[in-house]
Amino acid sequence: MAGLCMAAHLGSRGLRVAVIEREDSARMASPQFDGRSTAIAHGSTFILQECGVWETLRAKACAIDDIRVADQCSLAALDFATRAAGNQPFGYIVENAFFRYTLFERVRELPSVTLKCPEAIAAIETGDEGVTVSLQNGERLDAPLLIAADGRHSFCRTQAGMRTRSWSYNQSALVATLGHSKPHHHLALENFHPGGPFALLPMTENRTSLVWTERPDVAETLKNLPEEEFCQLLRDRGGDYLGDIHLLSPRMLYPLSFMLADRLQSERLVLIGEAAHAMHPIAGQGFNLSLRDIGALGKLMAEAKERGEDVGAALLLGAYARKRHLDHFTFLAATDLLEKLFSNNIFPLRLARRFGLELVEKIPPAKQFFSRMAMGLLTGTD
Ligand SMILES: Cc1cc2nc3c(=O)[nH]c(=O)nc-3n(C[C@H](O)[C@H](O)[C@H](O)COP(=O)(O)OP(=O)(O)OC[C@H]3O[C@@H](n4cnc5c(N)ncnc54)[C@H](O)[C@@H]3O)c2cc1C
């Protein structure tokens, strides 16, 4: 999604782009491909507008009007409603399959974007003047810049010898789409349990997206439970407000890890999205962070093109890295801290959580601060 958004952003400004994607586009746009949905913060919708896809996505996006965060061990809770946020939704839930479909359609209609799909990169040669990418079909592409958006195990990043810091959370996220008898009223619910967060996110057509995090062995057991037993556990975990629940999709597992690249640029190469950073989905911020990478790099490249300058110059890539460093660091550190603070049942931390949540609930400016953060209106670059 990051690579396609980047291409749509640059293509919308007339820059020539080739997108190399090894998976088949029809397969990637099917709901069985990853089964996930993405929470798009209100602030991120401005970047999607620049990519020319927000109007289409909005038609099938479900607004989040209320957020309820609760700690199951201390029973403290925090409620946010759009009334507190100037009546704007906090954000929207969009299905990844539809997201990818829309992005593929957008890049196909842009005359300056070429899609090489399915096709993979075999080798990369960089020099002072530009970069040459060899594809597995033998074709060679010359460009001033290679933007690596090839995910957390990035081939491009490894080829450039760029190092990362990473660790596993020893947790897996179980993801599924749910149907239910009662309306969700646009509520996003996140309950913290010692095994990991449990989130229910509102979707269109009265469906709900489940992200249930547990230790990998527990998640595997949950995945294989009979549907009725599994849905009963969902109700017990906090999903009872949805009435009768049934599964609309297979259950899928995602192992969770932290990863941050030591640097974002190398000669004629730059990292965006999960090739640069991967975080715990506890706050649903990973792709929102990637969208801010895309907005920043797209703006710098479009300005350079307008001035007739080199869009892959070291100076431009350095400016991008400086702009993005603080935002990456802030969000990765904050989500890591949240995970460590909430995924346990240790008494002093339980007390701290209760005290913290009650304090935020009672102090309007603190609550407003967190509302703005959830809406993506507050970033590490502010
Ligand atoms: C359970 C879960 C829930 C999440 N929920 C949210 C959320 O609510 N909100 C949010 O903001 N974020 C969320 N995220 C994060 C979000 O899903 C990711 O940021 C996003 O999917 C990653 O996108 P990406 O395009 O950077 O990387 P990827 O999805 O990994 O894409 C990389 C692409 O590169 C291609 N590729 C790789 N190598 C090559 C090669 N050599 N040649 C050609 N192509 C190649 C791959 O086929 C792939 O299509 C969540 C993550 C998880 C795990």
The ligand as a Tripos MOL2 file, in Angstrom:
@<TRIPOS>MOLECULE
LIG
   53    58     1     0     0
SMALL
NO_CHARGES

@<TRIPOS>ATOM
      1 C1         -2.4960   -6.8060   12.5080 C.3       1 LIG1
      2 C2         -2.0890   -5.4720   11.9440 C.ar      1 LIG1
      3 C3         -2.9880   -4.4110   11.9900 C.ar      1 LIG1
      4 C4         -2.6210   -3.1510   11.5080 C.ar      1 LIG1
      5 N1         -3.5030   -2.1330   11.6030 N.ar      1 LIG1
      6 C5         -3.1480   -0.8840   11.2130 C.ar      1 LIG1
      7 C6         -4.0370    0.2160   11.3430 C.ar      1 LIG1
      8 O1         -5.1670    0.0680   11.8060 O.2       1 LIG1
      9 N2         -3.6130    1.4600   10.9520 N.ar      1 LIG1
     10 C7         -2.3710    1.6530   10.4370 C.ar      1 LIG1
     11 O2         -2.0170    2.8090   10.1330 O.2       1 LIG1
     12 N3         -1.5100    0.6170   10.2540 N.ar      1 LIG1
     13 C8         -1.8650   -0.6370   10.6320 C.ar      1 LIG1
     14 N4         -1.0090   -1.6760   10.4630 N.ar      1 LIG1
     15 C9          0.2260   -1.4780    9.6970 C.3       1 LIG1
     16 C10        -0.0500   -1.6130    8.1980 C.3       1 LIG1
     17 O3         -0.7460   -2.8160    7.9350 O.3       1 LIG1
     18 C11         1.2430   -1.6220    7.4270 C.3       1 LIG1
     19 O4          1.8920   -0.3840    7.6320 O.3       1 LIG1
     20 C12         1.0680   -1.8070    5.9600 C.3       1 LIG1
     21 O5          0.3490   -2.9250    5.6100 O.3       1 LIG1
     22 C13         2.4630   -1.9980    5.4020 C.3       1 LIG1
     23 O6          2.4890   -1.5390    4.1960 O.3       1 LIG1
     24 P1          3.8300   -1.4220    3.3300 P.3       1 LIG1
     25 O7          3.2760   -1.1390    1.9850 O.co2     1 LIG1
     26 O8          4.8220   -0.4980    3.9190 O.co2     1 LIG1
     27 O9          4.5530   -2.8940    3.3680 O.3       1 LIG1
     28 P2          4.0500   -4.2910    2.7700 P.3       1 LIG1
     29 O10         2.5980   -4.4500    2.9320 O.co2     1 LIG1
     30 O11         4.9270   -5.3430    3.3670 O.co2     1 LIG1
     31 O12         4.3390   -4.1790    1.2150 O.3       1 LIG1
     32 C14         5.5700   -4.4680    0.6080 C.3       1 LIG1
     33 C15         5.3060   -4.8310   -0.8330 C.3       1 LIG1
     34 O13         6.5520   -4.9980   -1.5230 O.3       1 LIG1
     35 C16         6.4780   -6.1540   -2.3610 C.3       1 LIG1
     36 N5          7.8680   -6.6580   -2.5290 N.ar      1 LIG1
     37 C17         8.6840   -7.0730   -1.5490 C.ar      1 LIG1
     38 N6          9.8950   -7.4280   -2.0780 N.ar      1 LIG1
     39 C18         9.8240   -7.1940   -3.4100 C.ar      1 LIG1
     40 C19        10.7520   -7.3330   -4.4870 C.ar      1 LIG1
     41 N7         12.0080   -7.7850   -4.2920 N.pl3     1 LIG1
     42 N8         10.3500   -7.0000   -5.7440 N.ar      1 LIG1
     43 C20         9.0820   -6.5360   -5.9510 C.ar      1 LIG1
     44 N9          8.1580   -6.3840   -4.9580 N.ar      1 LIG1
     45 C21         8.5320   -6.7010   -3.7100 C.ar      1 LIG1
     46 C22         5.5600   -7.1060   -1.6130 C.3       1 LIG1
     47 O14         4.9540   -8.0380   -2.4820 O.3       1 LIG1
     48 C23         4.5480   -6.1550   -0.9810 C.3       1 LIG1
     49 O15         3.4290   -5.9380   -1.7960 O.3       1 LIG1
     50 C24        -1.3410   -2.9510   10.9450 C.ar      1 LIG1
     51 C25        -0.4300   -4.0250   10.8800 C.ar      1 LIG1
     52 C26        -0.7910   -5.2690   11.3880 C.ar      1 LIG1
     53 C27         0.2050   -6.4160   11.3200 C.3       1 LIG1
@<TRIPOS>BOND
     1     1     2 1
     2     2     3 ar
     3     2    52 ar
     4     3     4 ar
     5     4     5 ar
     6     4    50 ar
     7     5     6 ar
     8     6     7 ar
     9     6    13 1
    10     7     8 2
    11     7     9 ar
    12     9    10 ar
    13    10    11 2
    14    10    12 ar
    15    12    13 ar
    16    13    14 ar
    17    14    15 1
    18    14    50 ar
    19    15    16 1
    20    16    17 1
    21    16    18 1
    22    18    19 1
    23    18    20 1
    24    20    21 1
    25    20    22 1
    26    22    23 1
    27    23    24 1
    28    24    25 2
    29    24    26 1
    30    24    27 1
    31    27    28 1
    32    28    29 2
    33    28    30 1
    34    28    31 1
    35    31    32 1
    36    32    33 1
    37    33    34 1
    38    33    48 1
    39    34    35 1
    40    35    36 1
    41    35    46 1
    42    36    37 ar
    43    36    45 ar
    44    37    38 ar
    45    38    39 ar
    46    39    40 ar
    47    39    45 ar
    48    40    41 1
    49    40    42 ar
    50    42    43 ar
    51    43    44 ar
    52    44    45 ar
    53    46    47 1
    54    46    48 1
    55    48    49 1
    56    50    51 ar
    57    51    52 ar
    58    52    53 1
@<TRIPOS>SUBSTRUCTURE
     1 LIG1         1 GROUP 0 **** ****
